[in-house]
Every structure is written in structure tokens, then in C-alpha cells.
């Protein structure tokens, strides 16, 4: 059974840093592109970042580019999101998601975790 | 990377059909056949209902269908059921390994 379990969400002051983790199981983590998607309270989904199965390609939404860094550790079957220079508008539930097929980028997300809440108070 | 445009809300009675539109640009929806639709119930993670414009994952009801014309994609739900009441989001590839979601549509089953 595919499982994605996010952790690391806390209350952090503006300008602070935080690292989110996503522990993956039930599939061959090394083979799949992974995403981070966030959802501000009461708002819609916002794509944040992507990393390919081999880690060679990463990209970010303009809203986080230069502040967030996505990475993965195949030895730990884990996905990470390093978040720096946090702003109040980064307050959201952060989901990790896997794509449906291995070794591809242009593939929809099929499994999502339950999310971890990051709060940056004003 | 502007969000795709969806109606804020739609509604229908049980048994009726509804369609949710998702308008982008030639740089996202119009440029690629990589549009997916996600259903999200309150407090739950999103679930993919349609991918690659019109493909339905295994286990998703055939009442859900997708299409695209130009820069606008559409999700149609036929024979509405009470459990279809949820938020729906479109998502499109936007080039250079980036993706963009729509603002979301709240479906109310009357």
C-alpha cells in the first residue's frame, strides 16, 4: 500500500526557516517524480515544487523560487522541502504527492499524503 | 504562473449533469494535453478523477468525463450523486517542469 507521511510543520516566525519531510513507502521511491503542493487555510491548491526520480531536475512556483529547495534521499525513501525566508503567505497545509508512472515528468499525481501544517503568523 | 480560472461554485440536483470549466492560456491548458482534475472532500487529500484531459483512472466512476477545447478544459459529472459534493480542481502542465492549479470549484448537490 502506498503511503506518504509528511512531517515538520510548525509555527515559525516571518523570516524563519523550516524543513518539511515526506516519508514514502509501498512503492519504489527511486523511480518516481515527486511534488509538493500547498493549500492555504480555506483556499485552493497551489503547486509548489517538483523533483524528478533521479533528482536531476527540480523546479518551483514563482512564489517560492529562491526561498525553497526540494530534495530527496533515496536511502531514506524521503522527500524534503527546505523553506527559508518564510512569509505569512506561506501559511498552508503542505502535501507531498507522487506521480502515477515511473521515470516521467508529464504525469499526473496519483497519491497524496495527509499534509503537514506550516503557520507563519503576522 | 497564474492560476487557471474556474467558476467558484456550481450546483445541480441528484441525477442531473454539471460541467466545470477550467480556462488557461496557450502556455498551459492550450499547449499540452496534460490536464488533470482532482476531487477534494473537506479535510481530505485530493483524489485524481481525470488525467491527460480525458482519461479516467481505474476505480473512478464513468460518470466523470473530461474534455478540452483550445485553452479551456472541462469536467463533466453526469447523474449527480450526493457524494459528488466536493471541491474540484483542474491542474495543467505549464512547461519547463512546472504545473499550475485552478482556483477550485465548490460543487453543491441540491
Boltz contact constraints between the chains, C-beta under 6 A:
constraints:
  - contact:
      token1: [A, 44]
      token2: [B, 103]
      max_distance: 6.0
  - contact:
      token1: [A, 44]
      token2: [B, 104]
      max_distance: 6.0
  - contact:
      token1: [A, 45]
      token2: [B, 89]
      max_distance: 6.0
  - contact:
      token1: [A, 45]
      token2: [B, 101]
      max_distance: 6.0
  - contact:
      token1: [A, 47]
      token2: [B, 99]
      max_distance: 6.0
  - contact:
      token1: [A, 47]
      token2: [B, 101]
      max_distance: 6.0
  - contact:
      token1: [A, 50]
      token2: [B, 97]
      max_distance: 6.0
  - contact:
      token1: [A, 57]
      token2: [B, 97]
      max_distance: 6.0
  - contact:
      token1: [A, 59]
      token2: [B, 97]
      max_distance: 6.0
  - contact:
      token1: [A, 59]
      token2: [B, 98]
      max_distance: 6.0
  - contact:
      token1: [A, 61]
      token2: [B, 1]
      max_distance: 6.0
  - contact:
      token1: [A, 62]
      token2: [B, 1]
      max_distance: 6.0
  - contact:
      token1: [A, 105]
      token2: [B, 97]
      max_distance: 6.0
  - contact:
      token1: [A, 106]
      token2: [B, 34]
      max_distance: 6.0
  - contact:
      token1: [A, 106]
      token2: [B, 93]
      max_distance: 6.0
  - contact:
      token1: [A, 108]
      token2: [B, 36]
      max_distance: 6.0
  - contact:
      token1: [A, 108]
      token2: [B, 48]
      max_distance: 6.0
  - contact:
      token1: [A, 108]
      token2: [B, 51]
      max_distance: 6.0
  - contact:
      token1: [A, 110]
      token2: [B, 48]
      max_distance: 6.0
  - contact:
      token1: [A, 112]
      token2: [B, 45]
      max_distance: 6.0
  - contact:
      token1: [A, 112]
      token2: [B, 46]
      max_distance: 6.0
  - contact:
      token1: [A, 114]
      token2: [B, 45]
      max_distance: 6.0
